Amino acid sequence: MAAIARWCIKHRLVAVLLWLLALGGAATGAAIAGNAYSNDYEVPGTESGRATALLEQGFRGAGGDSDTIVWHTDRGSVRAAGVEQRMTAMLDKVAELPGIASVTSPYGPAQGQISEDGRTAYATVAFDAQADDIPESQAEALVDTATAAAGDDVQVALGGSAVALTEAPGGHIAEAVGVVVAAVVLFVAFGSLAASALPIATALVSVGTAYSGIVLLGHVMTVADFAPMLGMLIGLGVGIDYALFIVTRHRKGLKRGLSVPEAARTAVATTGRAVVFAGATVCIALLGMLILRLSFLNGVAIAASLTVVLTVAASVTLLPALLSLIGMRALSRRERRHLAEHGPQPELPTGFAARWSAFVERHPKLLGAVAAVVMLVLALPTFSLHLGTSDQGNNPATATTRQAYDLLADGFGPGVNGPLTLVASLDGGADKVALNELPATLAHTRGVASVSPVTYNSTGDTAVLTVVPDSSPQSKATSELVDRLREDVLPKTVDGTSLQVHVGGVTASYDDFAEIIVGKLPLFVGVVIALGCVLLLLAFRSIGIPLKAAAMNVAAVASAFGIVVAIFQWGWGSELLGLGSAGPIEPFLPVIMVSVLFGLSMDYQVFLVSRMYEEWLETGDNRRAVRVGLAETSRVINSAAVIMISVFLAFVLSGDRVIAMFGIALAAAVALDAFVLRTLLVPALMHMLGGANWWLPRWLDRRLPRISIEPPECRAAADARDADAGHAKIPSQRVTVQQTGEKDDVRDIAG
């Protein structure tokens, strides 16, 4: 690390130029190539996946996106002459728009598109392409043409995937708000405009490069449309935090009298090690999604990992170059004046940080119990977690897609917004006879509101029919209906024939996706925890530290999930926050959140325990190590947490429900991790466990490879003490060790 820092400082202009060229090149490439995101939740081999494949094979050209135009009148009927003429004229204009393949009007031969009370009707609009391939301009033209027909007596709303493109959040308000808040916190912490600007600049360059890289990545693999925003959310949070830790260490070096190049080199060689290690844990947690073997999540994992890798790289290369450029301006004017007048002085941890550290040392059991109760209470809602379809019925009430959803549900029943698609493969007359009898059987099945007639393809070997449930797409009753059809109704119908009928549709697809996720979740969580524990074992040479970290990470994830369930599934304040109505949690959300939260939780564990580990190696005194480590790192950890929380919460303004879920979950996890776990529960447990925190069997110690995140002088002091003691057990008492580096006088904090 020192060699890398030395080169970047010596060739600072070259380092900065290389990063700017990388940013410009990636951005130019992304602008030329455009995006190719895909929200394909279909999993090959599942029932819904087979239904989709069979439908595409048997009905080629029928795969365009289907949207709806809904109109409603509170007075009279939609069959009134004036209403019918106005809406028919509007539908004729829609049919002439670019990209529209067909329009099915309720005033034609189509049946069932006018509600029983005659006040609501809808038309089906078919595009000639899937939603991912439809230009936003075509969707906007559809919305503008349809809504122009609205009047005082007629309400018009539109629903569907293509229409949703017009409601996609635009601009970068969320990112701007997060960056501004982070800049304010950094300026308050540093008192120097130049120093506070460096973490922001480093994060923006790395995240901007990663964002463009993710756009290009979408051309070679499946990448969800929320992956760039998720990467930006994670990148801004960890990027600013990593740079904050390094800049803080650099400023300490300057106050101790080190030259600017030496202070920057020392900061990267010490704190930079912890940054690289923390970034590696985040990437490992994210890449753990690859074991699920789901193409949809593979793209998300690689995209987010790319962002973290680039933020770490910028922190240990671009940042030291920038630090050498601003020179002593990393300190505030008051700090520079004080340094010139009084010379270098040790920066002792004082104030609230030192008093809090001593307070935790005196009352570890009480404070540990309080922290555990808080985490348990917040985690309770997690036990009612329901994975399912979050659809346009969860959009804000002002959205046209939400209005169309509600109008259809009120006029035609809740199931019309999530019909099931039954696709059949036929071979012979007996199959056709059995299939023709199926609609009557389905009509009398519990949970079915209506069944469409059977539609055959041109060759007669594939057929499709639509089943409308009597419950909403998000209801458990609809999922139970899917299971009932697959396990009971359809097997009886096809018995004795070669007929194969598969149940597909949005609800069935989400159910299948959720079932696969839930089935693989224990393996996934186990692998992520195990890999994280191995890394901590190698870094801290201890059995207790990794086990405590695993327990703390599980607690942080469970509590964060509890908050997400309360807000999004139970609806506590979701409408007030502009996040729409209550609904189930997306099936893919637990996996992505577990990956990200485990990685971020490990960050603070590394930064906190690494300082304790340095003190333990130098003194062999556990109480002192915990007290000094907490006192010296709590302020910077809390500042970093405030920045990360602000960045994450700002993404609630994005207007995207999924991104808002991530933002609130990550903000809650970081807040609990920094203010409850790392500054309260972890030090309390470490005080209670004493020297057992650092126990490792000697046979295992000899066999494990060594990963050093501590400064070399700390390891040298520990090795010298072990040699003098004849490899005897280190006593739990203060050991006087000749100090070097920046820790000369930090031993005498209140305690």
N, C-alpha and C positions, 0 to 999 in steps of 0.2 A: 504493500500500500504506500509506503514511504517513497519508493522509487517512482510510482505513478504520479504521486503528488508533486514530487520534485520536478519531473519532466513537464507537467502541466503548468507549474509555476514559472519555470524557466522559459517555456514557450507559450506563454499565456495568450498572446494574440492568435497564435496558430490554433490553440485549443478552442478558443471562442469562435474563430472562423470556421473550424471544422463542424462544430455544432450548428452554427447558423446555416452552413451549406447543407447539412443533413436535414434540417427543418425545411429549408427552401426546396430541396430536391423532393422530399417526401410529399410536401404540400402540392407542388407542381404535378407530380405523378398522380396524386389522388384527384386533383381537379380535372386532369385530362381523362383519366379512366372512369371517373364517376363511381358511385356506390353500386354494390350488387348484393345487398343484404337479403336474407331469406329467413322468414319465421316458419320453418317447416317442422312441426311437432310430430309429424307422422313417424312411427317407428316400424321399419320393415319387420315382418313376421308376426305382428299383432293382428288382432281381428280387424280393427279399423284400418290398419295399413293394407291388409289384403283387400278390403272393400274399396279403398281408394285406387289401388292398382288395377283391380278388375274394372272399375268404373271408367278409368282413363283408357284402358285397353278396349273395352267394348263400345264406348261412346266417344270416339275420337272427335276433337273439335268442340266438345261440350264442356271443356274445362275452364271456360272464362269465368271471371268473378261475377257473382250475382248480387245485386243490391236492390233495395226497395224504396219506393216513394210512397209515403203514407199521407193521407189527408183525412181530416176529421172536421165535422161541423157540430156545434152544440145545438143548433136550431134546424129543424127540417131534416132532410135526408141527403146523402151524397148522390142519390138517384135523381134529385131535382134537376130540372132541365138546365138551369143556369149553371149549377155546379158541374154537371156532366159535360156541358159544352166547354166550359173553361178548362177543366182537367184533361179532356180529350185533346184539346188544342195544345196544351202543354206537353202531353205525351207524344204528340206528333213531332213537336220541335225536338224533344229528347231523342227520338228515334233517328233524327238527322244529324245528331252530334257525332264528332269523330270518336272512334273507338267503341261505339255502341253496336252490338251485334243484333239485339232484339229487345222489344218491349212488349210485355204481356199486360194488357189493360183489363181491369175488372169489369169494364162495360162490354167486353167481347164475349166469346164463347167460354172463357175461363170460368170455372166455378169456385165458389168459396172465398173470393177476394173482397167480398163486402160483408161486413158484420151483420149479425142477426137483427140488431136494432137499426141498421141502415145508416149509422152515423159515421162509420169509419170504413175506409177502403184503402187498398194498396195495389200498386203496380210493381211488377218485377222487371228490373232492367239488367240485361246481361251484357257484359263487356266482351270484347274479343280476346282478352288476355287476363291473366291472373293479376291480383291486386299488386303484387311486387313489381309487375312489369307495366303497370298503368301510369302514364305521366300524370303528375298532380294537376296539370292544366286541364286534362280531360275530366278529372273528378270535380274540379272547381266549376267547369262549364255545366256539368250535370246539376250540381247544387244550385248554381245561380239560375239556371233555366227553370228548375222545379219550384224553387221558393218564390220566383217572380209571380207564380199563379196564386199565391196566398192572398187572402183578403180579410176584412173584418169578420166575415162569417165562416171562413175556411182556414184551418191551420194545416200547414204543410211541413213535413219533416222527412228526413232521409236517413236510412241506415245501411250498413254494409261495410266491407273492408275497404273498398275504393273510396267511399265517402269519408271514412275515417282519416284518409290521407289529408283531407282539408283541415282536419282538427289537430294535426300533428304540431307539437310545440315548435315555434320558430324562434330564431335568435339564440342568444346565449346569456339570457338574463341571470339564470341560476349560477352559471360559472362566474359571471361578473360580480354578483353579490358575494359569493364565497371568497373570491380573491380580495375584494375590498375589505371585508371583515378580517381576513387573515392579515392584510397589510396593517390595519389598525392595531391588532394584537401584537404584531411584531414590532411596530414602532413604540408601543407602550413598553414592551419588554426590553428593547435595546436602546431606545432613546436616540437612535441614529437612523436617519433616512436611508443612507447608503446601505447599512447593514440590514435593515428591514426589507430593502428592495431585492437583495440577492436571493433569498429563498423563493420569492415570488418569481423572479426572472428564471431561475434554474428550473422550477416546476413548470412554468409556461413553455419553455423551450422543449423540455423532455416530453411533456404531455402533448404538445402540439405535434411533435414528430411522431409520437405513438398513435395519435388520433388519425393522422394521414396514413400511417402504416396499417391500421386496422381497416381503413377504407380499401386499401389495395389488397389486404388479406381476404376480403370478401369475394375476390375474383378467383381465388384458388381453393376455397373451402366454404362450408356453410357458416355464415356469421349472422347472428340475430341483429335486428335493427337497433336494439338497445345496447349492444356491445360497445360501440364507441362512447356513448354517454356513460356507461358503467365504467369503462376504462378511464375516462376523464375524471369521474367522481373519485375513483381509487387513486389515480395518479396525482391529482391536485392535493388530496389529503396526505398521502404518504410522502410525496415529493417535497411539499413545504415542510413537513415534519422532519424528514431526514436532513434537509438543508439547515433547519433550525438547530438541530443537535450539533452539527459540525460548526456552524457559525458561533454558537455559544462556546464551544471548546476553543475556537480560534480567539475569541475575545478574551477568554481567561488567559490564554498564552500571552497576548499583548499586554494585559495588565500585570503580568509577572515579569515583564521586561524583555520578552522574546522579540526578535525582529519579525517583520511581517512575513517573509518567506518561511522562517522557522516555525512561527505560530501556525501558519496554514498547513505546513507539512506535518507538524505534530498532531493537529486536529484530525487530518485525514488518516494518519497512521494509527490513531487511537480510536476516536469515535467513528471514523470511517470504517473500521473493522466491524463494529457493531451494526452500522448501517448496512453493510454488505450481507452480514449474517441475517439481520432482520428481513431484508429484502428477499433473501433466499428462502426463508421460512414462508413468506407470503406466496412466493412463486410455487413452492412445493404444495402448499395447501390448495392453490388454484389449479395446478396441473393434476391434482388428485381427481378432478372431474373426468380425466381421460379414462380412468378405470371403468367408468360407467358405459363406455363405448356407445355414446349417443352423439351423433354428428352435430346436433343442435347445440349441445353443451361443449363439444370439443372446440368449436370456434370461439365461444365465450371465454373458455379457459385460456386459450392461447392468446387471445386479444388482450385480456386483462394482465396476463403474465408479461406480455411484451411491454405494456405500459410500466409495470413495476421495474422490469429490467432497465428500461431507459431512464427512469427516475433515479435509480441507484447509480447507474453509470454517470449521469449528469452530476450527481451529488459528489462523487469522488474525482471527477475530472474537470467539468466546467466550473464548479463552485470554487475550488482552490485557485483557478486562474482568475476568476472575478475577484476573489479576496485579495490577491496580490495586486490587482489593478486599482482597487479603492484604497489600499494602504491603511494608514491609521484611521481613516474615516469610518472603519468598522466600529470604532468607539465614538461615543457622543462627545460633543465639545467639552462638557463638564468632566467627563472621564479622561479626555486627553490632557486637559489643564491640570487635573489632579495628579496624573501620572508624571507630567513635567515638573510639578512643584514638589512632590513627595517621593517620587521614584517608585519602583515596583513594590507592591505589597500583596501578601496572600489574600485571596478572596474567601473569607470564611462563611460557611452557611449560617446565617443569622435570621432573626425575625421569626415569622410564623413557621417556616419550614423546619427550623431547628427545634422550636418548641413542640410542634406536632410530632416530630420524630421521637422526642423524649417522652411525650405523652403516650404514644403507642407502646413504647418500651415498658412503661409503668403499668399499663392496663391492657395487656394483649388478649386476655381471655374475654373480658367484657366487650371490647371493641370488635374482636373476631366474631363473637356471637351476634352482635348487632348487624354486622355486615352480612353474615350468613342468612339471617332472617330477611333482610331487605332483598337479597338476591332470590331467595325462595319464594317470597310473595310475588315478585315481579314475574317469576317463571311459571306460576300457576296457570295462566291462560294458555300456555303452550300445550297443555294436556287436551285442550279442545280444538287443536289445529285441524282444519278441514281443507284438504287440497281439492281444487276443482276449477271450473271455468270462470274466469273473470272476464265478462263480456261487456258489450256496450251498455248494458243495464247498470253498470257500475260507474259510467262516465258522469261528469258533473251535470247537474240538472239543466244547465244552460246549453249543453251541447245538442245539436240536431240529432245525432245518433241516439242519445239518451231519450229524447222526446219521441223519436220514431219507435224505439223499443217499448216505451211505456204505452204509446197509443195502440200498438199491435197487441200487447199483453192485455190491455183493457178491453179491446174490441173483439179479439179472437181467442183469448186465453193465453196463459203464460208460456205454454209449450211451443207456440208458433215461432218464438225467437230461437228455438234450438231443436229443430226437427231431427229425427234420426233417419239416416239413409240406409235402406236395405238393398244390397246388390246381390244378384243371384247369377250363378253360372249353370246353364241348362245343357242337357245332353239327351234328347229324345222327347217323345210325346208324354211319357209318364211324368217327367219333370215339369213340363208345362201345365199339366193338369193339376199337379200338387201346388204349383206356384199360383195358379188362378184361384185356388181355394184359400190361399194364405190371407188375403185382405179381410175376408169374413172372420177368420180366426183371430186376426190381430184386433179387429174392431171390438171384439168381446173380451180382450185381454185387459186385466186390471192395470190402470195407469195410462191407457191409450185414449186420446181424445178423438183422433180421426186418422184415417188411412187413405192415401191417394190410390188411384187405379194403377195397375202394373203397366210399365212402359218398357217395350222391347226395342232392342237395337235392330239395325237393318238386316242382320244375319240371323236374328232370333236366338242366338246362343247366350245373350246377356240381357238381363232385365233389372229394372230398378223401381222401387216404390218408396214413398215417404211416409213415415209414421210421426204424427205430432203427439207428444206426451201431454197429459193434463197437468203437468207440473213444470216449473221453470227450469231452464238449463242448469242452474246452479244448485237445484234442489237434490237432496240425497235420494228422493223418490225417483227422479229421472235416472240416476245411476243404478238404482235397484231395478228399474224397468229394463235397462240395457242388459243387466245380468239375467233377468227373468227371460228375456227373449233368447239370449244365447244359450242358456242352460236348460230351459224347459220348453218354451213354445216352438222354437225353430227345430230342435231335434225331433220332436214328435211329428212335425209337418213333413220333414224330409225323410223320415224313417221308411225304408224300403225302396227308396229312389236314389238316383245319383245326383240329385239336386243339392247344390251348395249355396247357402245364403249367409252373407256376412253383414254384420251390423256396423255401420260407419256413421259419419257425421261429426260435428264439432265436439259434442258432449262425449260421445264414445271415444274419440281420439284423445281427449284430455283424460278420460278415465283410464285408458290404456297407458298413457304416458305417466300418469300419477302412480299407477300400479307398479310399473317398472322402476320408477324412482324410489318408491317406498321399499320395494324388495331389495334394491341394491344399496339403500342408504346406510344400513349398519356396516356393511363392508367398507363403504366409502369413508364413513366417519372413523372407523377403526384404523384404516390405512393412514388417514391424515393425522390422527393422534399419534400413531406409532412413529411415523416419519418425523413429526415435530419433537417427540420425546427423544428419538435417536440423536437429532441435531443438538438438543440441549444437553444430552448426556455427553456428547463429544466436546461441547464447548465448556461446560462447567464441571465436568468430572464428578458427577454426583447422581445418586439415584433419586433423592428426595426432590431436587429442583424440577426435573422433568415431570414427576408424578403430580406435584403441586400445580405446575403449569397446565397440565392436561385437565385437572379438576377445575382450575380457574377458567380455562377456555370454554369448557362445557357449561359452566355457570353463566359466563358472559353470553354465550350463544342462546341458552335457554331463556334467560331474562330478556334478551333482545327480541326473541321470537314472541315472548309473552306480550311485549308492548305492541308488536306488529299485529298480533291476533286481536288485541283489544281495539286498536284503531281501525284496521282494515276489515277484519272479519266480524267483530262486534259492532263496528261503526261508531266508536266513541270519539266524536269530534271530526270524523272524516269529511262530512259535508261542510263543516265550518272551515276546514283547511282547504277546501276546494278539491278534495280527492274523490268525490263521488260517494255513492251509497255503499253500505256494507256488502261484503261478498266473500267468497272463499279465497284462499291464498293460492297463487299460481303454482302448479306442480313442480316447475323447475326452480322456484325461488329457494326452497330449503337447501338444495345442493349448492347453489351459487353463494348463498348467504353463509353457509357453514364454511365454505372455502375461504371467503373473504374475511369473515369474522375470526376464524382461527388464525389466519395470517396476521391480522391487525392486533389481535390479543397477544400474539407472540412478540410483537414489536416492543410493547411496553415492558413485557417480562424480560426481554433481552437487555433493554437500556437500564432498567432498575437493578436487576440481579448482576449484570456485568460490573456495575460499580461496587456492589456488595462483595462480589467475588474478588475484585482487586484488593479490597480492604482485608478480606479474609486471608488471601495469599500473603499479604504483608505483615499481618499481626497475629493471625490464628485466633482472634477473638470474635466469636459469632455475634454477641450483643453489640459490640462496637461496629462490626461490619454492617449489620442491619441498620443501626442508627445512623451511621455516617452515609451509607448508600442512600437511604431514604431522604435524609436532610439535603444531600447534594443534588439529587435528581428530581425530587418532587416538584420543584418550581418549574424546571424546564419541561417535565412530563405534563404538568398541568397546563402550561402555556401551549404545548403541542396539542394537547387534547382539546383545548378551547378552539384552536385553529381548525383541527380536523372536524370537530362537531359543527362549527360554523359552515365549513365547506359542504359537509354532508347534508345539513338541514337546508342549505340554500337550494339544493336540488329538488326540494319539495315544490319549488316554484316552476319546475320544468313543465308541469302540466301532464306529465306521463305517470300513470298510476304505478307501473312497475318500477320506474326510476324513483318515484316517491317512496315506495316500499323499501327499496335499497337504502335511500337516504336516511329515512327514519330508523331503520334497523341498525345501520352502521353508526349513526350518531348516538343512539341509545347504548349500543355495545361499547363504544369508545368512552362515553361518559361514565358508565358503570365500571368499566375496566380501569380507567384512570383514577376516578374519585372514590371508588368503593373497594375494588379488588387490589390494585397495585399500591395504593397509599394507605390501605387499612387492613384488609384481610390477609394479603400476602405477608407484609411485615409482622403482623400479629402471629401468624402461624410459624414464621421463621424464628421469632423470639421464643415461642413455646417449644419448638423442636431443638433449639440449641445447636450444638455441634453436629447433630444427626443430619442437618441440612446438607452437609458437605461430605457425607460418608459414601465411599465407593470401595468395593472389595479390591484388594491389591491385585489379585489375579486378573480382574477385569480391567483395571487401570493399566496394567502392563500390555494388554492385548489391544486396547482401543487406540486407533490413530488419534493424533492430537490436532485439534483445531483451536488456534489461539486468537481470542478476541480481546485479551487483556494486554496491556503494555508489556514489553519484554522485561522491564525492571521488576515488575510484580512477580513474574514467574521465577526470575533469578533470586529474589528475596525468599520465596517459598522453598526453592530447591536448596538454597544455602542453609535455611533453618532446618530442613529435613536432614540434611547431611550432618549438621552439628548435633542433632538429636539422635543420630543413629537410626533414622527411620522409625523412631518411636512415635507414639500417639501424640499429637499436638495438644498441649494443655489449653484449657479455656481460660486464659488469662492474657493480660496485655503483654506483648512482646515488643521490645524496643528495636526498631530496625532503621538503619540509615536510609533516609528517604531521598529520592531523586525526582526530577520532574515537577509537576505542578501540585503534588499532594503534600508538600513539606509541612504545612502547618494546619492541616484540616483535622488534626486529631483532637483538638481541644474544644469541640463544640459542646454545648450544654448537654448534660446527660446525667 
